[in-house]
Amino acid sequence: MLQDELLSTGINRIAEHNQKLCEMFLESVLPVAARVPGAPPRCSFASLSFGNQSEAVFRTLERRNIACNLLKSHYNGAVQKLIRFGFHYFHSENDALKLAAALEEEWSELRAQTSLSSFAAAR
């Protein structure tokens, strides 16, 4: 049954759907201050950097059962940690937007905690 559905949809339409979700996610999440290393996506995966806070952001997403991977990347001569997200046939536009909202929420909370810690340390 599933095989029939995938075959009737077609690989090109599935790839277009997946890429569209990825692009929608990136458009929603980039204003949060995440940055995308390298060229714009041409596939269904997005890798985001939150600077030295990438691992902390990843751990909070992991606790919320949000599927993503923490990667190390060599970019512009430096090693940085990236969070990688994948979009697939069974995801919807709503899924991509909910992920962006969850990421924005986690990033905002982490930044607030970091700001409070920095403020307390400076006193």
Secondary structure, 3 states (H helix, E strand, C coil): CHHHHHHHHCHHHHHHHHHHHHHHHHHHHHHHCCECCCCCCCCCEEEEECHHHHHHHHHHHHHCCCCCEEEEEEECCEEEEEEEEECCCCCCHHHHHHHHHHHHHHHHHHHHHHHHHHHHHHC
